[in-house]
Amino acid sequence: MDDDLWLAAPCAAIKLWNDDAGLHWRANPAALEWAKTSGLREADWRSVTQQLRAAQRPAEAASGVLAAPPVQWNSVALGTGWLLWLQPRDAQRPGVPHQQAEAAENAVSPQRLSMLYIEDNPVNVTLVKELVAMRPDVELACSVDGVSGVARALADRPDVVLIDMQLPDIDGYEVLKRLRAEPRTARSMLIALSANAMSEDIADAEAAGFDDYWTKPIDFRRFLARLDSLVAAKSMAR
């Protein structure tokens, strides 16, 4: 299941959920390691998660409960609970105010590889954001469905468009068709992303006009290696 990919994510993450047996929590290895280095004892997790479960906005609660060192927690709603992940404040730029660092990260730079990710699954979006954050030469934008993704691509003209093949409105092939028909995105690399990894699925996508085909579940090392290749290709083209 895509929702289980958070366990291997490079960022600290906690999953909270309900079932017939009651309330549960689970922290991934990155979260446990972060807790260890932050001085949070494993026995403290029960108290922490009780507070998070009771909160209307668990990400805000986490930012207060787990506040050493200063951190920001974000959250996405799942069908039976919440997935929270850790976003360190100013970890890359010590001494720089958070607002300035955030503005710098969001600034458009012609030297950076611009990527648009069209995906409706919030867990996948979170993982891709965390992976891209490890590559400062990549600038990421996200859209939650095909129609808004096409509009964003036409407006931004990104270097790369990563397209989930099963979107809630139009599928990846229709996104491909609309972008290929537009001169504004003629130079964009269009990459399919799908859990369908059969050779015929890949062949069909390539025959339809996709430049590449990446598979789910996302292999973190391979994903980062592919980003590095795309960045290097853009650098050589300049």
KOLKE-302318 format. One line per 8 residues: their letters; for each residue x, y, z of N, C-alpha, C, O. Coordinates in steps of 0.02 Angstrom, whole numbers, plus 50000, padded with zeros to 5 digits. Layout:
N
a	X,Y,Z,X,Y,Z,X,Y,Z,X,Y,Z  ...
***
This chain:
238
mdddlwla	50042,49940,50000,50000,50000,50000,50044,50062,50000,50094,50064,50035  50024,50114,49961,50062,50176,49959,50064,50208,50028,50114,50239,50045  50011,50201,50069,50009,50233,50133,50061,50206,50181,50074,50237,50233  50092,50148,50166,50143,50120,50209,50214,50143,50190,50262,50124,50223  50221,50181,50137,50287,50204,50115,50320,50249,50166,50381,50256,50168  50279,50281,50209,50307,50327,50258,50356,50293,50305,50400,50326,50333  50350,50226,50314,50394,50191,50360,50467,50196,50339,50511,50198,50381  50479,50197,50273,50548,50200,50248,50568,50270,50227,50621,50280,50198
apcaaikl	50526,50320,50242,50541,50388,50221,50602,50415,50257,50615,50396,50315  50641,50458,50225,50701,50486,50257,50683,50536,50311,50726,50553,50352  50621,50561,50313,50601,50609,50364,50568,50573,50423,50542,50518,50415  50570,50605,50481,50536,50577,50540,50461,50581,50530,50435,50633,50511  50426,50526,50544,50354,50524,50534,50321,50482,50587,50349,50433,50611  50260,50502,50606,50220,50465,50655,50150,50455,50625,50121,50501,50597  50125,50394,50631,50057,50379,50608,50012,50367,50668,50030,50329,50712  49954,50400,50669,49904,50392,50721,49841,50365,50687,49820,50391,50636
wnddaglh	49810,50314,50717,49750,50288,50685,49705,50255,50737,49726,50236,50791  49641,50248,50717,49590,50216,50758,49566,50152,50725,49564,50148,50664  49549,50102,50766,49513,50044,50741,49470,50017,50798,49463,50049,50849  49442,49959,50788,49396,49932,50839,49431,49919,50905,49398,49917,50958  49496,49910,50903,49533,49896,50965,49553,49959,51002,49578,49956,51059  49543,50017,50971,49559,50079,51005,49606,50122,50964,49609,50117,50903  49644,50165,50999,49690,50213,50968,49761,50184,50967,49782,50151,51014  49796,50197,50912,49863,50168,50903,49910,50221,50875,49888,50271,50846
wranpaal	49974,50209,50882,50024,50252,50851,50084,50210,50830,50095,50156,50857  50121,50236,50783,50182,50203,50761,50230,50256,50734,50209,50299,50695  50292,50253,50755,50343,50299,50730,50390,50262,50684,50408,50204,50697  50411,50295,50630,50458,50261,50585,50529,50267,50613,50540,50306,50660  50577,50229,50587,50646,50230,50614,50676,50300,50617,50713,50316,50664  50662,50342,50567,50689,50410,50568,50662,50450,50627,50699,50490,50656  50599,50439,50645,50570,50475,50702,50601,50451,50767,50615,50491,50812  50611,50386,50773,50641,50359,50834,50713,50384,50842,50735,50398,50898
ewaktsgl	50749,50389,50786,50818,50414,50789,50818,50488,50809,50859,50510,50849  50771,50525,50779,50765,50596,50797,50750,50604,50872,50779,50647,50905  50704,50563,50897,50685,50567,50968,50746,50553,51012,50756,50586,51064  50786,50504,50992,50845,50486,51032,50894,50544,51036,50920,50560,51090  50908,50576,50979,50956,50632,50978,50927,50694,51011,50965,50738,51031  50860,50699,51016,50828,50757,51046,50816,50748,51121,50792,50793,51154  50834,50689,51147,50824,50677,51218,50755,50654,51237,50738,50653,51296  50714,50636,51189,50647,50611,51203,50651,50536,51215,50671,50498,51170
readwrsv	50634,50514,51275,50637,50443,51292,50581,50405,51258,50527,50433,51248  50592,50343,51242,50541,50303,51209,50478,50298,51252,50422,50293,51227  50488,50299,51319,50430,50296,51364,50387,50358,51359,50328,50357,51378  50416,50413,51334,50378,50475,51329,50329,50475,51270,50283,50516,51268  50338,50428,51223,50296,50429,51163,50222,50419,51180,50179,50448,51147  50207,50379,51232,50137,50367,51249,50102,50432,51268,50046,50446,51246  50136,50472,51310,50107,50536,51330,50100,50583,51271,50050,50618,51263  50152,50583,51229,50151,50627,51170,50093,50610,51124,50055,50654,51104
tqqlraaq	50086,50546,51108,50034,50527,51060,49964,50535,51088,49917,50547,51050  49956,50529,51154,49891,50543,51183,49871,50615,51172,49813,50629,51157  49918,50660,51178,49903,50730,51166,49889,50744,51092,49845,50783,51076  49925,50710,51048,49915,50721,50977,49847,50694,50955,49813,50727,50915  49826,50636,50981,49762,50607,50962,49704,50652,50983,49654,50656,50947  49711,50685,51040,49657,50727,51065,49654,50795,51031,49605,50831,51040  49704,50812,50992,49707,50878,50963,49665,50883,50900,49661,50836,50860  49633,50941,50891,49596,50954,50830,49645,50961,50771,49630,50939,50715
rpaeaasg	49703,50990,50785,49754,51000,50733,49818,50968,50758,49859,51001,50790  49828,50904,50744,49884,50868,50773,49952,50895,50754,49999,50890,50794  49960,50925,50695,50025,50952,50677,50044,51009,50723,50102,51015,50744  49996,51053,50739,50010,51108,50784,50025,51082,50854,50069,51109,50888  49989,51031,50875,50002,51001,50941,50072,50972,50944,50107,50980,50994  50092,50938,50891,50159,50908,50890,50213,50961,50893,50264,50951,50926  50202,51017,50860,50251,51071,50861,50261,51098,50932,50314,51123,50949  50208,51093,50974,50214,51115,51043,50241,51061,51089,50281,51075,51133
vlaappvq	50218,51000,51079,50237,50945,51123,50309,50922,51110,50348,50910,51157  50326,50918,51046,50393,50896,51027,50433,50956,51005,50445,50966,50945  50455,50997,51052,50482,51062,51034,50556,51071,51051,50579,51127,51060  50592,51017,51056,50664,51023,51070,50703,50975,51025,50696,50915,51034  50742,50999,50979,50752,51070,50962,50691,51098,50925,50645,51061,50909  50691,51165,50911,50633,51195,50877,50619,51161,50811,50662,51156,50767  50558,51138,50803,50539,51102,50742,50469,51122,50721,50432,51153,50759  50452,51104,50661,50384,51112,50636,50359,51045,50612,50393,51011,50573
wnsvalgt	50300,51025,50635,50269,50963,50612,50213,50980,50564,50176,51028,50575  50206,50941,50512,50151,50948,50465,50110,50883,50467,50133,50833,50494  50049,50885,50440,50007,50825,50443,49965,50818,50380,49950,50868,50347  49946,50757,50365,49897,50742,50313,49846,50694,50343,49863,50650,50383  49783,50703,50324,49730,50660,50349,49728,50595,50310,49731,50596,50248  49723,50540,50345,49714,50474,50315,49643,50451,50328,49605,50484,50364  49625,50395,50300,49556,50371,50308,49538,50357,50380,49480,50366,50400  49586,50334,50421,49571,50315,50490,49612,50354,50540,49612,50336,50599
gwllwlqp	49647,50406,50519,49687,50443,50567,49729,50496,50533,49707,50530,50487  49791,50504,50558,49835,50556,50534,49906,50529,50523,49928,50483,50557  49940,50559,50475,50012,50547,50466,50046,50614,50477,50032,50663,50442  50091,50616,50525,50129,50676,50540,50201,50667,50520,50229,50612,50530  50232,50719,50493,50303,50713,50477,50339,50777,50498,50310,50831,50501  50402,50768,50513,50443,50821,50542,50475,50863,50488,50505,50837,50441  50468,50929,50496,50501,50976,50450,50545,51021,50493,50520,51068,50523  50611,51009,50495,50655,51051,50536,50653,51123,50511,50650,51136,50451
rdaqrpgv	50655,51170,50558,50657,51241,50540,50730,51262,50532,50771,51254,50576  50744,51290,50473,50808,51321,50459,50867,51274,50468,50923,51295,50483  50855,51208,50459,50909,51160,50468,50965,51170,50417,51023,51156,50431  50946,51194,50357,50996,51202,50304,51032,51268,50308,51087,51275,50281  51002,51317,50342,51031,51384,50343,51032,51410,50414,50989,51452,50431  51078,51389,50457,51081,51412,50526,51088,51488,50529,51126,51518,50491  51049,51519,50574,51053,51591,50583,51010,51631,50536,51006,51692,50543  50976,51599,50489,50933,51634,50442,50861,51630,50466,50838,51574,50480
phqqaeaa	50825,51686,50473,50755,51683,50495,50715,51636,50451,50727,51631,50391  50666,51602,50482,50627,51552,50445,50592,51582,50385,50591,51552,50331  50564,51642,50393,50527,51673,50337,50573,51686,50278,50554,51677,50220  50635,51709,50292,50682,51722,50239,50704,51657,50205,50711,51655,50144  50715,51606,50245,50736,51541,50217,50681,51513,50173,50694,51487,50119  50618,51519,50196,50563,51493,50157,50555,51530,50092,50543,51500,50039  50563,51597,50094,50558,51636,50033,50613,51618,49984,50601,51614,49924  50673,51606,50010,50729,51587,49967,50716,51520,49934,50732,51510,49875
enavspqr	50686,51473,49972,50673,51407,49944,50620,51409,49889,50623,51370,49842  50573,51457,49896,50518,51461,49848,50534,51505,49788,50496,51507,49740  50591,51540,49790,50609,51585,49736,50624,51545,49673,50654,51492,49675  50602,51573,49617,50613,51540,49552,50684,51555,49529,50703,51613,49525  50722,51504,49514,50791,51513,49491,50799,51477,49424,50782,51418,49418  50824,51512,49373,50833,51479,49308,50885,51423,49310,50887,51381,49265  50928,51422,49363,50979,51371,49367,50952,51306,49397,50982,51253,49388  50896,51309,49432,50868,51250,49464,50823,51212,49416,50794,51241,49370
lsmlyied	50818,51147,49427,50773,51106,49388,50703,51115,49417,50691,51104,49476  50656,51137,49375,50587,51146,49398,50547,51083,49383,50547,51058,49327  50511,51059,49434,50472,50998,49427,50401,51009,49453,50391,51039,49506  50352,50986,49416,50283,50986,49437,50262,50914,49449,50270,50871,49405  50235,50900,49507,50212,50833,49525,50135,50834,49528,50107,50870,49569  50102,50795,49485,50029,50792,49484,50009,50727,49518,50020,50672,49492  49979,50732,49578,49966,50674,49620,49910,50691,49670,49911,50745,49699  49863,50645,49679,49809,50658,49726,49819,50623,49793,49783,50638,49841
npvnvtlv	49867,50578,49799,49879,50542,49862,49925,50585,49906,49983,50595,49888  49900,50609,49963,49940,50655,50004,50002,50623,50033,50052,50657,50045  50001,50557,50044,50061,50524,50071,50116,50524,50019,50174,50538,50035  50099,50509,49957,50149,50510,49903,50176,50581,49894,50236,50590,49883  50132,50631,49898,50155,50700,49891,50204,50717,49946,50256,50749,49933  50189,50696,50007,50234,50709,50064,50303,50678,50052,50354,50710,50063  50303,50615,50030,50367,50581,50019,50408,50614,49964,50468,50624,49972  50375,50632,49910,50412,50665,49855,50438,50733,49878,50495,50751,49861
kelvamrp	50399,50770,49917,50423,50834,49943,50486,50824,49986,50534,50862,49980  50484,50773,50028,50541,50762,50072,50603,50740,50032,50659,50760,50048  50593,50700,49981,50649,50679,49940,50678,50737,49901,50739,50746,49897  50634,50777,49871,50658,50835,49832,50693,50885,49877,50740,50919,49855  50671,50890,49940,50704,50937,49986,50777,50919,49997,50816,50960,50020  50795,50857,49982,50865,50835,49989,50907,50856,49929,50967,50846,49928  50875,50885,49879,50910,50907,49819,50896,50982,49807,50846,50999,49776  50939,51027,49832,50927,51099,49828,50924,51125,49756,50900,51180,49745
dvelacsv	50948,51086,49708,50946,51108,49638,50880,51093,49604,50872,51105,49545  50832,51066,49642,50766,51049,49614,50713,51091,49648,50709,51095,49709  50671,51122,49608,50616,51163,49633,50551,51126,49617,50537,51110,49559  50511,51112,49668,50451,51070,49661,50387,51109,49671,50382,51150,49717  50338,51096,49627,50269,51119,49636,50224,51058,49631,50243,51009,49599  50165,51060,49661,50120,51003,49661,50049,51024,49643,50027,51078,49659  50015,50979,49608,49943,50987,49593,49908,50923,49611,49937,50869,49605  49845,50929,49632,49809,50871,49660,49765,50835,49610,49737,50783,49626
dgvsgvar	49759,50860,49548,49719,50825,49498,49744,50845,49429,49785,50889,49421  49718,50810,49378,49743,50820,49311,49728,50887,49281,49771,50917,49249  49668,50912,49291,49649,50976,49261,49690,51033,49290,49716,51074,49252  49695,51036,49356,49735,51090,49386,49809,51080,49370,49847,51129,49365  49830,51017,49362,49900,51004,49345,49917,51030,49275,49970,51060,49265  49872,51019,49228,49883,51045,49160,49886,51121,49161,49930,51150,49129  49841,51152,49198,49841,51225,49202,49906,51251,49233,49933,51302,49210  49929,51217,49285,49991,51238,49318,50051,51229,49271,50095,51272,49269
aladrpdv	50052,51174,49235,50107,51161,49188,50109,51214,49133,50163,51238,49114  50051,51233,49107,50049,51283,49054,50070,51351,49080,50099,51391,49043  50056,51365,49143,50074,51430,49172,50148,51432,49190,50181,51483,49178  50175,51378,49219,50244,51378,49244,50295,51353,49194,50354,51370,49199  50274,51312,49146,50319,51282,49097,50378,51247,49132,50436,51265,49119  50365,51198,49174,50419,51165,49211,50464,51123,49166,50443,51103,49111  50524,51110,49189,50569,51066,49152,50543,50995,49151,50549,50960,49100  50513,50973,49206,50489,50904,49213,50419,50904,49243,50404,50942,49289
vlidmqlp	50375,50862,49215,50309,50851,49244,50305,50777,49261,50307,50734,49217  50298,50762,49325,50291,50694,49350,50217,50681,49360,50184,50714,49401  50189,50633,49323,50117,50625,49319,50094,50558,49346,50113,50505,49319  50054,50559,49399,50023,50498,49423,49973,50475,49370,49936,50517,49342  49971,50412,49356,49929,50387,49301,49855,50379,49319,49812,50377,49275  49840,50376,49384,49771,50367,49406,49751,50427,49448,49758,50426,49509  49726,50477,49416,49704,50539,49448,49629,50539,49456,49594,50502,49422  49602,50581,49501,49530,50578,49514,49485,50606,49459,49426,50592,49458
didgyevl	49513,50646,49414,49471,50676,49362,49487,50648,49293,49446,50615,49262  49547,50662,49269,49569,50634,49204,49632,50592,49218,49668,50605,49265  49643,50542,49176,49701,50499,49189,49765,50528,49160,49765,50580,49127  49820,50495,49174,49885,50519,49152,49891,50525,49077,49926,50570,49052  49859,50482,49040,49862,50486,48967,49828,50549,48941,49852,50579,48892  49774,50569,48973,49740,50630,48952,49782,50691,48969,49784,50740,48932  49815,50689,49027,49861,50744,49045,49916,50749,48992,49932,50803,48968  49945,50692,48974,49996,50690,48923,49971,50720,48857,50005,50761,48826
krlraepr	49912,50700,48836,49884,50723,48773,49876,50799,48773,49894,50832,48724  49850,50826,48828,49839,50899,48830,49904,50938,48832,49909,50991,48801  49954,50912,48867,50017,50948,48871,50056,50943,48806,50090,50991,48786  50053,50886,48773,50088,50879,48709,50057,50923,48655,50091,50942,48607  49994,50940,48663,49960,50981,48612,49976,51055,48620,49957,51095,48577  50009,51074,48674,50023,51144,48689,50096,51161,48675,50141,51129,48702  50109,51212,48635,50178,51234,48623,50214,51255,48687,50275,51250,48692  50176,51280,48736,50206,51304,48798,50241,51249,48838,50287,51263,48876
tarsmlia	50219,51187,48829,50251,51132,48865,50286,51084,48818,50299,51026,48835  50302,51108,48759,50335,51065,48709,50403,51042,48733,50426,50988,48714  50437,51082,48774,50505,51064,48797,50505,51030,48865,50558,51011,48889  50447,51022,48895,50443,50990,48961,50452,50914,48953,50425,50884,48906  50489,50884,48998,50494,50812,49000,50435,50785,49040,50423,50806,49096  50397,50739,49010,50337,50712,49042,50351,50641,49063,50366,50597,49022  50346,50629,49128,50363,50564,49157,50303,50534,49192,50271,50566,49233  50287,50472,49175,50231,50436,49206,50254,50406,49272,50311,50384,49279
lsanamse	50209,50406,49321,50223,50375,49385,50164,50329,49402,50107,50352,49407  50177,50265,49409,50122,50218,49418,50143,50156,49456,50202,50136,49456  50094,50125,49491,50106,50062,49524,50103,50003,49475,50122,49947,49493  50079,50016,49415,50077,49964,49363,50147,49958,49332,50168,50001,49293  50181,49905,49349,50251,49899,49328,50263,49843,49278,50320,49821,49268  50210,49819,49246,50218,49767,49196,50251,49797,49134,50243,49856,49120  50288,49755,49098,50324,49780,49039,50277,49810,48987,50295,49858,48954  50216,49781,48980,50169,49809,48931,50143,49878,48952,50129,49920,48910
diadaeaa	50137,49889,49018,50116,49955,49042,50169,50007,49024,50153,50062,49002  50231,49989,49035,50285,50036,49019,50289,50048,48945,50298,50105,48923  50283,49995,48906,50286,50002,48833,50229,50045,48807,50239,50087,48763  50169,50036,48834,50111,50076,48813,50122,50150,48828,50105,50193,48787  50149,50164,48887,50161,50233,48906,50213,50266,48861,50205,50323,48839  50266,50230,48847,50318,50258,48804,50292,50267,48733,50310,50316,48699  50251,50221,48710,50222,50227,48643,50175,50287,48639,50168,50318,48586  50142,50303,48694,50095,50359,48695,50132,50426,48694,50103,50477,48677
gfddywtk	50196,50425,48714,50234,50487,48711,50266,50509,48776,50296,50563,48778  50261,50469,48829,50296,50486,48891,50371,50480,48881,50395,50435,48846  50409,50524,48911,50482,50523,48905,50513,50470,48950,50567,50444,48935  50479,50453,49004,50505,50402,49049,50448,50374,49090,50392,50401,49089  50461,50320,49126,50409,50286,49166,50439,50265,49232,50483,50222,49234  50417,50297,49286,50441,50280,49353,50387,50241,49389,50328,50253,49379  50407,50195,49432,50359,50150,49463,50352,50163,49538,50397,50189,49571  50294,50143,49564,50280,50142,49636,50281,50069,49659,50270,50024,49619
pidfrrfl	50295,50056,49724,50316,50106,49774,50381,50139,49755,50424,50110,49722  50388,50202,49778,50447,50241,49759,50509,50213,49792,50512,50205,49853  50559,50198,49751,50624,50177,49775,50664,50241,49788,50682,50277,49740  50679,50256,49851,50708,50321,49868,50776,50333,49835,50787,50387,49807  50820,50283,49836,50886,50293,49806,50880,50303,49731,50914,50345,49703  50837,50263,49699,50830,50270,49627,50798,50337,49609,50817,50369,49560  50749,50358,49649,50717,50423,49637,50768,50479,49641,50770,50523,49597  50809,50480,49692,50859,50532,49700,50911,50529,49644,50934,50581,49620
arldslva	50930,50469,49624,50978,50462,49569,50949,50490,49504,50985,50521,49465  50885,50478,49493,50854,50505,49433,50850,50581,49435,50860,50615,49385  50836,50609,49494,50837,50682,49501,50906,50709,49485,50913,50759,49450  50957,50676,49510,51026,50698,49497,51041,50697,49422,51074,50742,49396  51016,50646,49387,51027,50641,49315,50993,50697,49278,51020,50725,49231  50932,50714,49300,50894,50768,49268,50928,50836,49279,50932,50877,49234  50952,50846,49341,50988,50908,49356,51051,50913,49313,51066,50966,49286  51088,50858,49308,51150,50859,49269,51135,50872,49195,51173,50908,49162
aksmar	51081,50843,49170,51063,50854,49099,51046,50927,49087,51065,50955,49035  51010,50958,49133,50994,51029,49124,51057,51072,49127,51064,51120,49089  51102,51055,49172,51164,51092,49178,51206,51089,49115,51236,51138,49095  51208,51030,49085,51247,51022,49023,51214,51058,48964,51249,51079,48917  51148,51066,48967,51113,51099,48912,51120,51174,48912,51107,51207,48862  51141,51202,48969,51146,51275,48974,51206,51300,48935,51218,51361,48933
***
